[in-house]
């Protein structure tokens, strides 16, 4: 997991594929904040981004997921959320496939958490368990962007 702020990409220590994506003018905080709620994909890009409103909940009401084919970049555009996560690859754990590449863990081992506020991001690699949309103090509506970065772009990092 890597975290940082769109307002300070140079200090996040991002590997090249992620820095390239987040450096596009369409991926700046201002551009994402002004974008319509929809799927965004640049014409020549293999990655895409879903932008829209959602809500945080108590952690016991949230599932823990991981992916095999994509890395996630979660960016908070309005509000705040806590993401609980584990530091051990969970590819061999028991899971249910809710949708293609949305793998839900039966017994997650989440030992860490990060709180994201406006402009903050967290990156989760394939196999990294994460429980997004956990409330910080109380359930609230938030708006966020979630980038899906295909394994083919980051294989040299794994």
C-alpha positions, 0 to 999 in steps of 0.5 A: 500500500502506498498513500499520499496526496494529489497536492504533493505527488513529488513527495509520495515516492510513487512508482512510475506507472502510478505517477504517470497516471496521477500526473495527467491533467485530467487526474488532478484534484481540480479536474476530478472534482469537476468531472461528472460522476461516471467512468473515465477512460482516456482514449489511449489508456488501459486504466480507467477511473470510476468517479461518484458519490458513495457513503461510509459505514461502520467497519462491521458493515463493510466487506474486505476485498482484494484484486488479482488483475488490477491495482486500485488507487482510491482518491477522496474528492469530498469528505473523508474515509478510513480504509483498513488493510492488511500487509500480507498477500491474501491471494491464497486466502478463502474468498468469494468472487462477487464480480470479476476481479472483486474478491471478498475475503471470508476471514480478513486479517486487517492490521493497519488503517489509513484515513483519507481526506480531500485530495488524499489517495491510497494505492492497493496492489493485487493481493493486498486486502482492503476494507474501504468506505469505513466511517471516520467518526460517523457514517457520511456521504463522500465522493471519490475516484477509484482508478483501476490499473491493470496488472500489465502496467505494474508487473515489473513492480511485483 
